[in-house]
Amino acid sequence: MKLGFGLYSHMLTPAFLAFARQVGATHVVVHLVDYFNKGDSANPRQDQPVGELGGWGYAGPPGKLWTVEEMRAIKRQIETAGLVWEAIENFDPAHWHDVLLDGPKKKQQLEDLRTIIGRVGEVGVPIIGYNFSIAGVAGRITGPFARGNALSVGMAGPVDTPVPNGMVWNMVYDPEAPPGFLPHSTHEQLWKRLEDFLHYCLPAAEAAGVRLAAHPDDPPMATVRGQPRLVYRPDLYRKLIDIDHSRSNQLEFCVGTIAEMAEGDVYEAVNQYSEQDRIAYVHLRNVRGKVPYYKETHIDEGDLDVLRVMRILWRNGFAGVIIPDHAPQLTCDAPWHAGMAFAMGYLRACLKVVEGESR
Ligand SMILES: [Mn+2]
């Protein structure tokens, strides 16, 4: 079991990589999509996006797929800092919006995804995390929800505002789209689209030595913004695996999101999917409450027993990477850094405990 650190694309700098190493990470998970490009590029946000109704930012240029050269350069940078590149988190909506929406470019985009997966394998990154979702992260609010009024995110009720045309997964992929809203899709339609994606891309992933890892829907509700969600109960991960038993069909197992789910038991879910060796990597954070009323907390408060989760993972032989996907911001000159450092310190202590128990 290894500790990793997630970095947004603007954090691919020597300073952020040094920080990751210093707080105890050996591996990094990189978001190649720049979510924050709507704002001030000189001062990019470091807090986590809550899912603004107009979208976080613009998806990448449509025809430009990630190249082997640019990914090799990133890998060199990561390795120079003494770290290992474990995963890429999320496809760019520019590369697969019509796969999610069943639009006219779907065939071309499925082909493009295979190209991307092949290139990621060529570079030697073993995992691509993805979130097969139309509305994506949406409807969250920021507030002083964590101990001592530290700023974190939460949800204060369902969000039904429809998704505008030209936007998917909270990113604008077509700024010229006509006014109006995305058509409604059913759960059956969305599962069928996921099936098409998996059947088409898993053989390419296997050939490239890449695992595709599904994040559950965050927030995990049956519908958000009037659009269906796929994995909003722990057992729906089973349905996803049963679509295709390829060893490349895996999970980006977000324990915080699973703890927010209105149904199911988070410890049972951790046990079940780690026992079946379906977890590619883990997001680990704490939370109080369940959808649609929950708040993210510091890692040592909230409803979740983080040490218990790590004991289950360890017992089942999970050998992958655990990252804190988000943390509340601490009141100081570097709120994001302090929050993440606290979370990493806590996770590292838990790992020491678990390793010590097994001796
Ligand atoms: Mn997560």
Boltz pocket constraint, residues with backbone or C-beta under 6 A from the ligand:
constraints:
  - pocket:
      binder: B
      contacts: [[A, 215], [A, 218], [A, 254], [A, 256], [A, 257], [A, 283], [A, 325]]
      max_distance: 6.0
